Amino acid sequence: MISCVIWDWNGTLLDDVDVSIEAMNRVLERYGLERLNKERYREIFRFPVRDYYELAGFDFGKVDFEKPALEFIEEYYSLVGAAGLSHGALEAVTRLSESSIRQVILSASERKSLIGQVRRLGIEGRFTDILGINNHFAASKAELALKWISDNNLDKNNTVFIGDTTHDFETASAAGCPCVLVSSGHQNADALRAVSTNIARDITEAAQMVLKLAEGEAVKI
């Protein structure tokens, strides 16, 4: 029986895809490179992000990766205040809370900024914990998840990750937990199918899958 959901933030609960595209396009234009449309962005976005930057047009034989990467971060944070929750996110989180399922946010974002974003959107109280990176040398998402699961004596088999990228699947696998991927975020369904068959169209469908599991129905994830 599912007792805990660990949510990814960017692109899953937070609808920041358009913000990320605009931030990257501002950087691309600065280097004389072609802008990305949403379809192309969701096709090429991946981890490690250096590979994504190369597919976007950067030649790291001519420019150091860190320079456009830092410029993107600056542009992103100048825009992200306009990003809201993904469609259906509030309802999904509420339904899981009403079913007494513990919920946690796990992100590679800096924790102070992450908490500020969650608080701005008025959903901080829905989560048992908000896990983010404290500094540039902090643990990975998988290490943060493993430590939190261990500290809270949770059964990994009863803890489900919900995310929107192949990296979220890899994080869940490293933590030894099942995972549901939503195809409405930073990567399209084709990219997600390369690592998993447990794909939901959106957050609403992902929450429904978890609730069926929590109720004892035979839904394999």
Backbone torsions as a table, in degrees:
resi	resn	phi	psi	omega
1	MET	NA	134.0	-178.4
2	ILE	-74.8	127.3	-179.3
3	SER	-118.1	-12.3	-176.6
4	CYS	-149.9	139.4	172.9
5	VAL	-118.9	129.6	175.5
6	ILE	-106.6	111.6	-176.1
7	TRP	-91.3	136.3	162.3
8	ASP	-73.9	156.7	-177.7
9	TRP	-100.6	-67.0	-174.0
10	ASN	-66.9	120.6	178.4
11	GLY	84.3	-11.0	178.6
12	THR	-107.5	-76.8	175.1
13	LEU	-78.2	-37.8	179.8
14	LEU	-94.8	125.8	179.2
15	ASP	-85.8	80.3	-176.3
16	ASP	-114.9	18.9	-179.8
17	VAL	-63.6	-49.8	-179.6
18	ASP	-62.6	-37.6	177.0
19	VAL	-62.0	-44.2	-179.3
20	SER	-64.8	-38.6	178.8
21	ILE	-65.6	-46.1	-179.8
22	GLU	-63.8	-41.4	178.8
23	ALA	-62.1	-43.6	178.9
24	MET	-67.1	-39.7	180.0
25	ASN	-63.7	-34.8	176.4
26	ARG	-62.8	-39.2	178.8
27	VAL	-71.5	-44.2	179.5
28	LEU	-57.1	-44.5	-179.9
29	GLU	-62.2	-34.7	179.4
30	ARG	-61.8	-29.4	-179.1
31	TYR	-102.5	11.4	178.0
32	GLY	71.9	25.0	-178.2
33	LEU	-102.6	158.3	-176.1
34	GLU	-71.2	138.7	177.6
35	ARG	-67.1	155.8	177.7
36	LEU	-100.5	137.7	167.1
37	ASN	-91.0	173.6	-173.7
38	LYS	-64.3	-40.4	-179.5
39	GLU	-61.9	-46.4	-179.9
40	ARG	-65.8	-42.1	179.2
41	TYR	-57.2	-49.7	-176.5
42	ARG	-70.2	-18.2	175.9
43	GLU	-79.2	-38.7	-173.0
44	ILE	-100.9	-15.3	-178.1
45	PHE	-62.4	135.1	-178.6
46	ARG	-168.0	172.6	173.8
47	PHE	-116.7	143.7	-2.9
48	PRO	-65.5	147.7	-173.4
49	VAL	-65.7	-18.9	175.6
50	ARG	-57.8	-40.1	178.6
51	ASP	-63.3	-39.9	178.0
52	TYR	-63.0	-43.3	179.1
53	TYR	-60.9	-40.2	179.4
54	GLU	-65.5	-42.2	177.6
55	LEU	-65.6	-27.4	177.8
56	ALA	-75.5	-13.3	174.9
57	GLY	126.0	-5.8	-178.1
58	PHE	-74.4	139.1	175.1
59	ASP	-109.7	106.1	-175.5
60	PHE	-81.3	7.2	167.0
61	GLY	-83.6	-16.3	-178.0
62	LYS	-109.6	-26.7	-179.5
63	VAL	-138.0	140.4	179.1
64	ASP	-70.7	133.8	-176.4
65	PHE	-53.4	-40.1	-174.6
66	GLU	-62.5	-28.5	-176.4
67	LYS	-66.2	-57.0	177.2
68	PRO	-67.4	-28.6	179.2
69	ALA	-64.4	-43.9	178.5
70	LEU	-68.7	-35.6	177.4
71	GLU	-65.2	-39.1	177.2
72	PHE	-61.6	-46.0	-179.2
73	ILE	-58.5	-42.6	179.1
74	GLU	-62.8	-44.8	178.8
75	GLU	-65.5	-41.7	-178.9
76	TYR	-59.6	-48.0	-177.5
77	TYR	-70.3	-20.2	175.0
78	SER	-76.5	-16.5	-175.6
79	LEU	-111.7	-24.9	-168.1
80	VAL	-65.6	-18.9	177.8
81	GLY	-61.6	-17.8	179.1
82	ALA	-89.4	-7.3	-177.4
83	ALA	-79.2	138.9	177.8
84	GLY	-111.3	-172.8	176.7
85	LEU	-71.0	150.0	175.1
86	SER	-64.3	152.9	179.7
87	HIS	-57.1	125.3	178.7
88	GLY	86.9	-4.1	-175.6
89	ALA	-64.5	-48.5	-177.7
90	LEU	-61.5	-43.5	179.5
91	GLU	-64.0	-40.2	-179.4
92	ALA	-65.3	-46.3	179.5
93	VAL	-62.9	-39.7	179.5
94	THR	-64.8	-44.0	-179.8
95	ARG	-62.2	-41.3	178.8
96	LEU	-67.1	-39.4	177.4
97	SER	-61.7	-42.9	179.9
98	GLU	-65.4	-20.8	177.4
99	SER	-94.6	12.4	177.4
100	SER	61.2	31.6	175.3
101	ILE	-93.3	123.2	178.8
102	ARG	-66.2	141.4	-178.6
103	GLN	-130.9	140.3	-177.1
104	VAL	-135.7	146.8	171.4
105	ILE	-104.0	132.5	177.9
106	LEU	-126.0	123.3	-177.0
107	SER	-144.9	151.3	173.8
108	ALA	-82.3	0.9	176.9
109	SER	-71.0	157.3	176.5
110	GLU	-64.2	132.1	-167.3
111	ARG	-61.9	-41.2	-178.2
112	LYS	-62.1	-44.5	178.3
113	SER	-65.4	-40.2	179.4
114	LEU	-60.3	-47.6	179.5
115	ILE	-61.4	-38.7	178.5
116	GLY	-62.3	-40.7	179.0
117	GLN	-66.4	-45.1	-179.7
118	VAL	-62.9	-42.2	-179.7
119	ARG	-65.7	-40.4	179.3
120	ARG	-59.4	-34.0	-177.3
121	LEU	-90.0	2.3	170.7
122	GLY	73.0	26.3	-177.7
123	ILE	-122.2	11.0	-176.4
124	GLU	-55.5	-40.7	-175.8
125	GLY	-69.2	-8.1	-179.7
126	ARG	-81.3	-11.6	-170.9
127	PHE	-116.2	139.2	177.1
128	THR	-66.1	-37.2	-178.3
129	ASP	-155.1	157.4	175.5
130	ILE	-125.0	112.4	-173.1
131	LEU	-105.4	117.4	178.0
132	GLY	-137.7	173.5	-179.3
133	ILE	-80.2	134.1	-177.9
134	ASN	-88.9	-25.8	178.7
135	ASN	-160.7	175.3	-175.6
136	HIS	-65.2	-16.8	-178.2
137	PHE	-107.3	14.6	-176.8
138	ALA	-72.6	170.6	-178.2
139	ALA	-66.5	162.0	176.9
140	SER	-73.4	171.0	177.1
141	LYS	-59.5	-41.6	-179.3
142	ALA	-63.2	-41.8	179.7
143	GLU	-66.8	-39.3	176.7
144	LEU	-61.8	-43.9	-179.2
145	ALA	-64.5	-46.0	-179.6
146	LEU	-59.8	-44.0	-179.9
147	LYS	-64.6	-43.0	-178.5
148	TRP	-65.5	-42.7	178.7
149	ILE	-61.8	-43.0	179.4
150	SER	-66.8	-44.8	-178.8
151	ASP	-62.4	-28.5	-177.5
152	ASN	-102.3	9.6	175.9
153	ASN	51.8	45.3	-179.7
154	LEU	-92.8	151.1	173.9
155	ASP	-83.3	120.4	-177.8
156	LYS	-59.1	-34.4	-178.7
157	ASN	-68.4	-20.0	-179.6
158	ASN	-103.8	12.5	179.9
159	THR	-118.2	121.4	-175.9
160	VAL	-112.1	134.1	172.1
161	PHE	-90.5	142.0	170.6
162	ILE	-126.0	121.6	-178.5
163	GLY	-147.1	-174.2	-175.1
164	ASP	-128.6	8.1	-178.9
165	THR	-136.7	163.6	176.2
166	THR	-62.0	-28.4	177.8
167	HIS	-65.8	-33.7	176.3
168	ASP	-65.8	-38.9	176.6
169	PHE	-63.5	-43.8	179.1
170	GLU	-63.2	-38.5	178.1
171	THR	-63.8	-46.4	178.5
172	ALA	-62.1	-42.5	179.5
173	SER	-63.0	-42.1	179.0
174	ALA	-64.3	-31.4	178.8
175	ALA	-84.4	-8.0	178.6
176	GLY	79.6	26.4	-176.1
177	CYS	-118.3	153.0	172.6
178	PRO	-69.0	163.0	-174.7
179	CYS	-146.8	141.9	170.6
180	VAL	-116.0	131.2	178.4
181	LEU	-108.0	136.1	177.2
182	VAL	-101.3	135.1	-174.9
183	SER	-93.3	18.8	-178.7
184	SER	-103.0	6.4	-175.4
185	GLY	-105.5	-132.5	-171.9
186	HIS	-76.6	-20.6	178.2
187	GLN	-121.6	145.1	-179.5
188	ASN	-79.9	171.8	-174.9
189	ALA	-61.5	-35.8	-179.5
190	ASP	-61.1	-42.8	178.9
191	ALA	-64.3	-41.4	-178.2
192	LEU	-68.3	-35.7	-179.4
193	ARG	-65.4	-16.2	178.2
194	ALA	-68.2	-20.0	-178.2
195	VAL	-120.9	-18.5	-172.9
196	SER	-154.0	154.9	172.6
197	THR	-103.8	-4.5	-176.9
198	ASN	-89.5	73.4	-173.4
199	ILE	-119.6	129.1	176.7
200	ALA	-106.2	150.3	179.3
201	ARG	-65.7	-34.4	-176.5
202	ASP	-159.1	-177.3	-178.0
203	ILE	-63.6	-38.2	-179.5
204	THR	-58.2	-46.8	-180.0
205	GLU	-67.9	-37.1	178.4
206	ALA	-62.5	-44.2	178.9
207	ALA	-64.0	-37.6	178.2
208	GLN	-62.5	-39.3	177.8
209	MET	-62.4	-43.7	179.9
210	VAL	-65.5	-42.2	-179.3
211	LEU	-64.4	-37.2	177.2
212	LYS	-63.8	-39.9	176.6
213	LEU	-64.2	-44.1	-179.0
214	ALA	-62.5	-29.0	179.5
215	GLU	-88.1	2.1	176.4
216	GLY	91.2	7.4	179.4
217	GLU	-76.9	151.9	-174.8
218	ALA	-84.3	78.9	175.6
219	VAL	-114.1	116.8	-176.3
220	LYS	-86.5	125.1	173.9
221	ILE	-135.4	NA	NA
